Structures are given as structure tokens and as C-alpha cells.
Amino acid sequence: MLYLSTRGHADRKRFCEILLEGLAPDGGLYLPEQYPQLDAAALTRLRQVWSSQGYASLAFEILSLYIDDIPAADLKALCDKTYTRAVFGTDEIVPLKPLQAAGASAPELYLEALSNGPTLAFKDMAMQLLGNLFEYELARRGEELNILGATSGDTGSAAEYAMRGKKGVRVFMTSPNGRMSPFQQAQMFSLLDANIHNIAIDGVFDDCQDIVKAVSNDLDFKRRYKIGTVNSINWARLLAQVVYYFAGYFQATQTNEQKVSFTVPSGNFGNVCAGHVARMMGLPIDRLVVATNENDVLDEFFRTGVYRVRGTADTHETSSPSMDISKASNFERFVFDLIGRDGARTKQLFGEGLARTGHFDLSGDACFAQAATRYGFASGKSTHANRLDTIRQVFAQYGAMIDTHTADGVKVAREHLKVGVPMLVLETALPIKFAATLVEALGREPNRPAQFEGIEALPKRVQVMPADVSVVKAYIVTHCD
Ligand SMILES: *Cc1c(COP(=O)(O)O)cnc(C)c1O
């Protein structure tokens, strides 16, 4: 399997070459040259693998279709080491929870639990695999990598929990000092592993991002100190996410004739893009419903055909903060497919076009209608008031507590239910991470998994620094060996 860039660059690369890279040289995103096609027999076989051998074996089967430069036995061992009950809490790894009223003949919908990993958010599903893949590939090459990132919450802690103790990898994670929830701060800063460096910047999230950009743009420094990233455009992360669409499908259905729909709480379009890949491979998905919060860049596109990047002033801070985006960094992958894999046009739309005007408009293009008809996409939007209502309703109707992002998903899923087509809402975080909004909705603290009792009181390891690139660089230099 070879990978191409969405912007038409002529180079083709193999999986391990793009594993440690970010963007393609032309600024595009990597995608496989074609999506492997699963016929009825192949789907039946995957269902059997899943039911008899479990999630890790299913992951191996799907990853093998895209990775041919890691020996099969090694890849299997990496999957087996990643997807365990010890890390994800259950043997199912991503169990389905039906929301079904007493006396009803079928569930209203299902929650697919993706948030039982170490940081209680779905990013663990991919990041845990990435940690093991990085360690494996760096050892094979005899190289080291220093991951530099900026986080306002979920991504940073998922990356740190995935990379802690890994050989050849260090993490330097910046976050805005004092601006994450006490639970999130405790989760990150209580990691005492020598290869994990928490850097609290006196500033806001944008200051952290600017520092990361400035360091990455200093090509000499980047090369000399082997700076890399783990952001959501990484193809390996997206690929790992494809697996749980299959696992959800097999749990919700008896036969491969049955279709299901998924609703995905979305920000950067990484999670739902994995659903798109699963559907392109032949998984019988009816609708892929994109749920946004007040930052409705994606809902606007699927309603109107206009993709409009928001400025800082139009990017809202919401109570589902992991979906607070001004642009959706993985969206280019889908648009590339939508416009018939035309690299030159993708480059024009996302390169010059967005840089000049901040938007593009596909409403007049015949392909736009296909987003719904051929690719199954639908969308909707949820606000703070919707979120509170939905959290209350789901608790009253089903006794289930859901987090704010999952609530956005349930709210929008309810607008797209179809008789005879099970709806799976991806549960992307647990409520304890967003306790303040849960208290606002329900008047009580959310349940806390036992292993997180008292984490706020644990010793913390964090360096506070001014929003100054040279100070951060100096810290990296002195902690690189
Ligand atoms: C990251 C995140 C999302 C958004 O996922 P994308 O892949 O960026 O669309 C939704 N919910 C939670 C809890 C997250 O951490």
C-alpha cells in the first residue's frame, strides 16, 4: 500500500515513512492510493475474527490492509499490547450501551464507549497504538523523537499517557497555565515519568500553538533536536480509529445485510473521517452524521456547501471544548475524495483559496450533492442549552450520565433516526472530565472511576514559563539528553 498527498505531490510513500511525519511536503495530507475493498466474504471473516478473537485481532486484520512495511508478527504483537482490558477497562474495548426505555421493543440509540482508556477520552484509542508504533519504529531506525505539542486538554494528556516510559521518545507539552479543568491538570501534571515534560505557558492556548509553530518553523532547530508532533492529521491515528467503526457495527448487527448509522461529535473531522474510510471500504454504514457545537464550520458546509474558516473572534469557547475549532484540519481528506481525488483542485481550494479568502464554495458543484447521496453525510449542531437539556433527558430517561461532547452527538443523532437502522453515537469522553457542566445540568457531581479518586492531591511535575519561544527552546535543549 502506497500513500499519496491530497495536494497532488508526485511522491508515493509507505506507511512507516509517513508514520513520524506531519504534512506532506506540498502541505497536503496523506491518504492511501485506494481504499481496500471488503466483499461479503471478507466482512464475514472479520466478524468471525472479532467475535472469536476480540478487538486486538480485528485491529490487526484492518491495519494489515494498510501497513505492509511492518512484519505481520510484529504488527500483531503491537495490537495485542495496545488493546487490552488492563488499558481499556473491558474485554470488548469499545462496548455498546443501548439506550432503551422499559417496554420499548428496540433501543432509541446506542452509545459506543470509546472513552474507557487512561485519559477517559476517545483519543486514547489511537494514541495508545501510536505510542507503541513510535517506539517500535524509532528502535528499528535507531532514532529518537522529541514530540512538541500544544494542548487545552484531551490531546495533550492522551499523548502523554501514550508516550510515558516509551524508549526513544520525549514529550514536551505546552498548555495555557491555569486554564485547564482541575481534573485535566491533575491528569497531566501527575505524570512523573522522566520522558514527559509539562510546560505551563503564561498565556492562552493560541500562545502555546504559536510557540509550537515558531519552533517547527525553525528548520535547523527542528532537525537538530528531532522535533515531531502527534496531531490529529497523522494518518496512523486516523487508521487506528477505523477499527472501532467495525467493532461497533458487529456489536449492533447480526448479519452483514443490516445497515447502521453513526453520529460523531466532531471538531477536527478526524474521528468521522475514520468512519468515512470504513464506509469506503464497504462497511454497511447508512449515514455518517457530523455533530458540531456552536463552532459549526462543518455543519455549515454540509448544509450549504460553503466551507468558511472562522477567525479568533468567531471561535467560541464552549462547554464541549474539545470541539472548539476554527477550521477542521482533517476535512481536506474528505473534500479530496468528494471532488474526485483531484489534487490540483484540492491544492487550489485549501492552499491559495483559503489563504486568500478564508472560504470556498462547492454549492454550485455537482459533487456537493454527493456528500449526502454517495458518501452518506448528514450534520447538525448543538448549543450549550441543547447540551444541558440532552444530559438531563438521557439521565432521566435511561439513568445514563453522558459528557458534554457525547450530548452534542445524542442531540444531533435524534434529528436523524430512521426506523430499522440502528443509530450508534460515539461516546467521546466520560462526564467526570467536564464536571462543572454536569453539575450545571444535573445538580450533582458526575461519577468518578475508582482509579481517579483523589488525583487532584497527587504530586505535580510542571514548569511554568512565559510565552517566549526562546525560553521553551532553551528548556528543550537542556532536556534532550
Ligand atoms: C478530540 C475530541 C472530539 C473531536 O474529535 P475530532 O476528531 O477532532 O473531530 C470530540 N470529543 C472529544 C471528547 C474529543 O476529545
The ligand as a Tripos MOL2 file, in Angstrom:
@<TRIPOS>MOLECULE
LIG
   15    15     1     0     0
SMALL
NO_CHARGES

@<TRIPOS>ATOM
      1 C1        -10.9980   15.4830   20.0960 C.3       1 LIG1
      2 C2        -12.3920   15.3050   20.6120 C.ar      1 LIG1
      3 C3        -13.5170   15.4280   19.7670 C.ar      1 LIG1
      4 C4        -13.3930   15.8470   18.3070 C.3       1 LIG1
      5 O1        -12.8120   14.8780   17.5070 O.3       1 LIG1
      6 P1        -12.2700   15.2330   16.0360 P.3       1 LIG1
      7 O2        -11.5300   14.0420   15.5930 O.co2     1 LIG1
      8 O3        -11.3750   16.4370   16.2300 O.co2     1 LIG1
      9 O4        -13.4460   15.5630   15.1950 O.co2     1 LIG1
     10 C5        -14.7650   15.1890   20.2950 C.ar      1 LIG1
     11 N1        -14.9250   14.8640   21.5970 N.ar      1 LIG1
     12 C6        -13.8740   14.7400   22.4400 C.ar      1 LIG1
     13 C7        -14.1280   14.4010   23.8640 C.3       1 LIG1
     14 C8        -12.5690   14.9540   21.9790 C.ar      1 LIG1
     15 O5        -11.5430   14.8280   22.8310 O.3       1 LIG1
@<TRIPOS>BOND
     1     1     2 1
     2     2     3 ar
     3     2    14 ar
     4     3     4 1
     5     3    10 ar
     6     4     5 1
     7     5     6 1
     8     6     7 2
     9     6     8 1
    10     6     9 1
    11    10    11 ar
    12    11    12 ar
    13    12    13 1
    14    12    14 ar
    15    14    15 1
@<TRIPOS>SUBSTRUCTURE
     1 LIG1         1 GROUP 0 **** ****
